Amino acid sequence: MEATKRATRDYPSLSRTPWDIWDVLYARRSHRKYLPMELDERFAASLRETASLAASVRGAEEESVRVVLDGGTVNEIKRKATKGMQGKINFWLARSPLSGFLVLELPPGDVGSERPDKLPRAAMAAEDCVLWLTEEGLGTCWLGGFNREALRKILGLGNETDLPAIIALGKPKPRIQAVDLDNLIYRRLSRHRKPLTEIAFSENMRNPYHLEAYTKPALSASPVQDVRGLLRRLADTSESNGDPPLGLALEACLEAARVAPNASNAQNWRFIVVSVEEAVRRLERACQSTHNWRAAIVGAALPGSMDGFLETPFWMLDLPIALSHMSLMAASMDLGVDLCLGGLDEKEVNGLVGLEAPLRTVGVMGIR
């Protein structure tokens, strides 16, 4: 089976009601070419509100995702963030008419720790904003290679703040079928995704995930399908209102994770579906959850060898970005979700699903 970003199956056709979140997930891509565009105050306020909502829902500190839209500051970031060896990786920034940036700002002690806690929450909130921007027709690009010291000075920050990633945003230039760097990168990386059967497993790492057959239609999606509405749904701790077939619900969440962006598109992640009741109960205890889960998905990642060079622990960015997609997908089916990132017994979870080093559990998504 060819590795591709094409849908594993026609998911919207399996719903009796509009299942529009798929349009956003499949439209979302990394853009490196933009057109000039000024964002008005109304849009700027909406973006800031979205960032604040996402931070609250994800348990991130509100200041961990900064919205930068001032034209002078944006231009200064473009010029100076590309200086030095790290910045050369994203040399296209300097000549691109960007409209703004999202900046992740976190304590160095967290980003550089053996198991970051604030970083994955900020990454989820930032990706929520990315999906909202996609919904609004804007383009974005996550960036890990840039001159951090220059950016600290521009933003008036000291060494007590780490900047693990920034996200460029603006009006995307329509893609044409030309032989240029942007299209080569898009065709070689952005569209490339491993099939579900290579990244997902059932109950433990010894059992590859198998696709089931479903009749049409099989569920009714939530009437709420916009990103901000789904974030508010995630904040609701009540029981699930939806009742999709559990297997289909889990597969939809896996597909949402499969198409998520990740560093260099390496896809160094694994997802293990756990639905056997005894194992689910063990996961609840390992995650200190007081809810009665119907099933769970364990997300694991491979800490990359590039982390030291780029000063960014990508495994704690990539998997949380996928968890953003997964949880929004669960909410789109009116399912209750518990996300466990901090406080989990990693050794217990690893043993339960058969994870072996160097793979490590990043988070667990329980479905109520």
C-alpha positions as CSV (number, residue, x, y, z in Angstrom):
1,M,0.0,0.0,0.0
2,E,1.4,3.4,-1.0
3,A,2.2,5.7,1.8
4,T,-0.1,8.7,1.2
5,K,-2.1,11.5,2.8
6,R,-5.1,10.3,0.9
7,A,-8.0,9.3,3.1
8,T,-8.0,5.7,4.3
9,R,-11.7,5.6,3.5
10,D,-14.5,8.0,2.8
11,Y,-15.3,8.8,6.4
12,P,-17.9,11.6,5.8
13,S,-20.1,9.2,3.8
14,L,-20.4,7.1,7.0
15,S,-22.3,9.8,8.8
16,R,-26.0,10.6,8.4
17,T,-25.1,14.3,9.3
18,P,-22.3,16.6,8.0
19,W,-18.9,15.5,9.3
20,D,-17.0,18.7,8.3
21,I,-13.9,18.4,10.5
22,W,-12.4,16.1,7.8
23,D,-12.3,19.0,5.4
24,V,-10.1,21.0,7.8
25,L,-7.8,18.0,8.6
26,Y,-7.2,17.1,5.0
27,A,-6.8,20.7,3.9
28,R,-4.2,21.5,6.5
29,R,-0.7,21.6,5.1
30,S,2.6,23.4,5.6
31,H,2.8,26.4,3.4
32,R,6.0,28.1,2.4
33,K,4.6,30.6,-0.1
34,Y,2.3,33.4,0.8
35,L,0.6,36.5,-0.6
36,P,0.5,40.0,1.1
37,M,-2.5,40.3,3.5
38,E,-3.3,42.6,6.4
39,L,-5.3,41.0,9.2
40,D,-8.0,43.4,10.5
41,E,-8.6,43.9,14.3
42,R,-11.6,41.7,14.3
43,F,-9.7,38.7,12.9
44,A,-6.7,39.4,15.3
45,A,-9.1,39.4,18.2
46,S,-10.6,36.1,17.1
47,L,-7.2,34.5,16.8
48,R,-6.2,35.7,20.3
49,E,-9.5,34.4,21.6
50,T,-8.9,31.0,20.0
51,A,-5.4,30.8,21.4
52,S,-6.8,31.6,24.9
53,L,-9.5,29.0,24.6
54,A,-7.2,26.4,23.3
55,A,-4.7,27.0,26.1
56,S,-7.5,26.7,28.7
57,V,-8.9,23.5,27.3
58,R,-5.4,21.9,26.9
59,G,-4.2,22.9,30.4
60,A,-1.5,25.1,29.0
61,E,-0.4,28.4,30.4
62,E,-2.1,31.2,28.4
63,E,1.2,33.0,27.8
64,S,2.8,29.8,26.4
65,V,1.3,30.6,22.9
66,R,2.0,34.2,21.9
67,V,0.2,35.7,18.9
68,V,2.4,38.2,17.0
69,L,0.7,40.2,14.3
70,D,2.3,43.6,14.5
71,G,3.8,44.3,11.1
72,G,7.1,45.7,12.3
73,T,7.7,42.9,14.7
74,V,6.7,40.3,12.0
75,N,9.2,41.8,9.5
76,E,12.0,41.9,12.1
77,I,11.4,38.2,13.0
78,K,11.5,37.3,9.3
79,R,14.8,39.0,8.9
80,K,16.6,38.0,12.0
81,A,15.2,34.5,12.7
82,T,16.9,33.2,9.6
83,K,20.4,34.3,10.8
84,G,22.9,31.7,11.8
85,M,23.1,28.0,11.0
86,Q,19.7,27.0,12.5
87,G,17.9,29.8,10.7
88,K,19.3,28.8,7.3
89,I,17.1,25.8,7.4
90,N,14.1,28.1,6.8
91,F,15.7,30.7,4.6
92,W,12.4,31.2,2.7
93,L,11.1,33.2,5.7
94,A,13.0,36.3,4.9
95,R,11.4,36.8,1.5
96,S,7.9,35.7,2.4
97,P,5.1,38.3,3.0
98,L,3.8,36.7,6.2
99,S,1.0,38.2,8.3
100,G,2.1,36.9,11.7
101,F,3.5,34.2,13.9
102,L,2.5,32.0,16.8
103,V,5.4,31.7,19.3
104,L,5.7,28.9,21.9
105,E,7.2,30.4,25.0
106,L,8.1,28.0,27.8
107,P,10.5,27.6,30.8
108,P,13.8,26.1,29.7
109,G,13.6,23.7,32.7
110,D,10.5,22.1,31.1
111,V,11.6,22.0,27.5
112,G,15.0,20.5,28.4
113,S,13.6,18.0,31.0
114,E,13.6,14.3,30.6
115,R,9.8,14.4,30.3
116,P,8.4,17.9,29.5
117,D,5.0,18.7,30.9
118,K,4.2,22.2,29.7
119,L,5.6,21.7,26.2
120,P,3.1,19.1,25.0
121,R,0.1,21.1,26.3
122,A,1.3,24.2,24.5
123,A,1.9,22.2,21.3
124,M,-1.7,20.9,21.4
125,A,-3.0,24.5,21.9
126,A,-0.9,25.8,19.1
127,E,-2.1,23.1,16.7
128,D,-5.7,23.9,17.7
129,C,-4.9,27.4,16.5
130,V,-3.4,26.1,13.3
131,L,-6.6,24.1,12.5
132,W,-8.7,27.2,13.2
133,L,-6.5,29.2,10.9
134,T,-6.9,26.5,8.2
135,E,-10.7,26.7,8.8
136,E,-10.5,30.4,8.2
137,G,-8.6,29.9,4.9
138,L,-5.1,30.9,6.1
139,G,-1.9,29.0,5.7
140,T,0.6,28.0,8.4
141,C,4.0,26.3,8.9
142,W,5.5,24.9,12.1
143,L,9.2,25.8,12.4
144,G,11.9,24.4,14.7
145,G,14.9,25.8,12.9
146,F,15.4,29.5,13.6
147,N,17.7,31.8,15.5
148,R,16.3,31.6,19.1
149,E,18.6,34.3,20.6
150,A,17.6,36.8,17.9
151,L,13.9,36.0,18.5
152,R,14.3,36.4,22.3
153,K,15.7,39.9,21.8
154,I,13.0,40.9,19.4
155,L,10.3,39.8,21.8
156,G,12.1,41.3,24.8
157,L,12.6,37.9,26.5
158,G,15.6,36.7,28.5
159,N,17.2,33.3,28.8
160,E,14.5,32.3,31.4
161,T,12.2,31.7,28.4
162,D,12.8,28.9,25.8
163,L,11.3,29.1,22.3
164,P,11.0,25.5,21.1
165,A,8.9,26.4,18.0
166,I,7.3,29.1,16.0
167,I,4.4,29.0,13.5
168,A,4.3,31.2,10.5
169,L,0.9,32.3,9.2
170,G,-0.6,34.2,6.4
171,K,-2.5,34.1,3.2
172,P,-1.4,31.0,1.2
173,K,-0.3,31.4,-2.4
174,P,-2.3,29.1,-4.6
175,R,-0.2,26.1,-5.4
176,I,0.6,25.6,-9.1
177,Q,2.0,22.5,-10.7
178,A,5.5,23.9,-11.1
179,V,8.8,22.4,-10.5
180,D,10.1,24.5,-7.6
181,L,11.3,23.9,-4.1
182,D,7.9,24.4,-2.4
183,N,6.1,21.9,-4.7
184,L,9.0,19.4,-4.4
185,I,8.8,19.6,-0.6
186,Y,5.0,19.3,-0.6
187,R,5.0,16.3,-2.9
188,R,7.9,14.5,-1.2
189,L,7.0,15.3,2.4
190,S,3.7,17.0,3.1
191,R,1.6,14.5,1.2
192,H,3.5,11.5,2.4
193,R,1.9,9.5,5.2
194,K,2.3,5.9,6.3
195,P,-0.9,3.8,6.1
196,L,-2.8,3.1,9.4
197,T,-1.6,-0.5,9.4
198,E,2.0,0.6,9.8
199,I,1.6,3.0,12.7
200,A,-1.4,1.6,14.6
201,F,-1.8,-1.6,16.7
202,S,-4.6,-3.4,18.6
203,E,-4.2,-4.0,22.3
204,N,-0.4,-4.3,22.1
205,M,2.6,-3.9,19.8
206,R,2.4,-7.5,18.6
207,N,-0.9,-7.0,16.9
208,P,-1.1,-4.8,13.8
209,Y,-4.3,-2.8,13.4
210,H,-6.8,-4.2,11.0
211,L,-9.5,-2.2,9.2
212,E,-13.1,-3.3,9.6
213,A,-16.0,-3.1,7.2
214,Y,-18.8,-0.7,7.9
215,T,-22.2,-0.2,6.3
216,K,-23.3,3.3,5.2
217,P,-24.1,5.3,7.1
218,A,-23.0,4.1,10.5
219,L,-23.2,7.2,12.8
220,S,-24.5,10.7,13.2
221,A,-21.7,13.3,13.7
222,S,-22.1,16.1,16.2
223,P,-23.9,19.2,15.0
224,V,-20.9,21.1,16.2
225,Q,-18.0,20.7,13.6
226,D,-16.1,24.0,13.9
227,V,-12.7,24.0,15.8
228,R,-13.7,26.4,18.5
229,G,-17.0,24.6,19.1
230,L,-15.2,21.3,19.3
231,L,-12.8,22.8,21.8
232,R,-15.7,23.8,24.0
233,R,-17.1,20.3,23.7
234,L,-13.8,18.9,24.9
235,A,-14.0,21.2,28.0
236,D,-17.4,19.6,28.8
237,T,-16.6,16.7,31.3
238,S,-20.1,15.2,31.0
239,E,-20.7,11.8,29.5
240,S,-20.7,11.1,25.8
241,N,-23.8,12.1,23.8
242,G,-22.7,10.3,20.7
243,D,-23.0,6.6,20.0
244,P,-20.9,5.7,16.9
245,P,-19.7,2.1,16.5
246,L,-16.7,2.0,18.9
247,G,-14.4,0.5,16.2
248,L,-15.2,3.2,13.7
249,A,-14.8,6.0,16.3
250,L,-11.3,4.7,17.2
251,E,-10.3,4.4,13.5
252,A,-11.5,7.9,12.8
253,C,-9.3,9.2,15.7
254,L,-6.3,7.2,14.3
255,E,-6.9,8.6,10.9
256,A,-7.0,12.2,12.3
257,A,-3.6,11.5,14.0
258,R,-2.2,9.9,10.8
259,V,-2.5,13.1,8.8
260,A,-1.1,15.3,11.5
261,P,2.2,17.1,10.7
262,N,5.5,16.0,12.3
263,A,9.1,16.9,12.2
264,S,10.7,16.2,8.8
265,N,7.6,13.9,8.2
266,A,9.5,11.1,9.9
267,Q,6.3,9.8,11.5
268,N,8.3,8.4,14.4
269,W,5.1,7.5,16.3
270,R,2.9,4.5,17.2
271,F,-0.7,4.4,18.3
272,I,-2.1,1.4,20.3
273,V,-5.8,0.9,20.6
274,V,-6.8,-0.6,23.9
275,S,-10.4,-1.9,24.2
276,V,-10.2,-5.1,26.4
277,E,-11.9,-4.1,29.6
278,E,-9.3,-5.3,32.0
279,A,-6.6,-3.5,30.1
280,V,-8.7,-0.3,29.9
281,R,-9.1,-0.4,33.7
282,R,-5.4,-0.7,34.1
283,L,-4.8,2.3,31.9
284,E,-7.3,4.3,33.9
285,R,-5.3,3.6,37.1
286,A,-2.0,4.4,35.4
287,C,-3.4,7.7,34.2
288,Q,-5.1,8.4,37.6
289,S,-8.5,8.8,35.8
290,T,-11.7,8.7,37.7
291,H,-13.9,8.2,34.6
292,N,-15.1,5.0,33.2
293,W,-13.5,4.7,29.7
294,R,-14.9,2.6,26.9
295,A,-11.5,2.4,25.2
296,A,-8.3,4.3,24.9
297,I,-5.5,5.1,22.5
298,V,-1.9,5.1,23.7
299,G,0.3,7.5,21.8
300,A,4.1,6.7,21.7
301,A,7.0,8.4,20.0
302,L,10.6,7.9,19.2
303,P,12.8,10.7,20.6
304,G,14.7,11.9,17.6
305,S,18.5,12.2,17.2
306,M,18.1,15.8,15.8
307,D,16.8,17.1,19.1
308,G,20.2,18.2,20.3
309,F,21.0,20.2,17.2
310,L,17.7,22.0,16.9
311,E,17.2,22.3,20.7
312,T,13.7,21.0,20.3
313,P,12.3,17.7,21.7
314,F,10.2,16.9,18.7
315,W,8.7,13.8,20.2
316,M,7.0,16.1,22.7
317,L,5.7,18.3,19.9
318,D,4.7,15.8,17.2
319,L,2.7,13.4,19.3
320,P,0.8,16.2,21.1
321,I,-0.1,17.7,17.7
322,A,-1.5,14.4,16.8
323,L,-3.4,14.3,20.1
324,S,-5.0,17.6,19.2
325,H,-6.3,16.1,16.0
326,M,-7.5,12.9,17.7
327,S,-9.3,14.6,20.5
328,L,-11.1,17.1,18.2
329,M,-12.1,14.1,16.0
330,A,-13.6,12.4,19.1
331,A,-15.5,15.5,20.0
332,S,-16.8,15.7,16.4
333,M,-18.6,12.4,17.2
334,D,-19.9,13.8,20.5
335,L,-17.6,11.5,22.5
336,G,-16.2,12.5,25.9
337,V,-12.5,12.6,26.0
338,D,-9.8,12.4,28.8
339,L,-6.3,13.3,27.8
340,C,-3.5,12.1,30.1
341,L,-0.1,13.6,29.5
342,G,1.3,14.4,32.9
343,G,1.1,12.2,36.0
344,L,0.8,9.0,34.1
345,D,2.8,5.9,35.1
346,E,4.8,5.6,32.0
347,K,6.4,2.3,33.0
348,E,3.0,0.7,33.6
349,V,1.6,2.0,30.3
350,N,4.7,0.8,28.4
351,G,4.5,-2.6,29.9
352,L,0.7,-2.9,29.3
353,V,1.0,-2.3,25.5
354,G,4.4,-3.9,25.0
355,L,6.3,-0.7,24.2
356,E,10.1,-1.2,24.1
357,A,12.9,1.4,24.2
358,P,13.6,3.7,22.5
359,L,9.8,4.2,22.0
360,R,8.1,6.0,24.9
361,T,4.6,6.8,25.8
362,V,3.7,10.5,25.4
363,G,0.0,10.5,26.2
364,V,-3.1,8.4,26.5
365,M,-6.5,9.4,25.2
366,G,-9.4,7.8,27.0
367,I,-12.8,7.7,25.4
368,R,-15.8,7.9,27.7
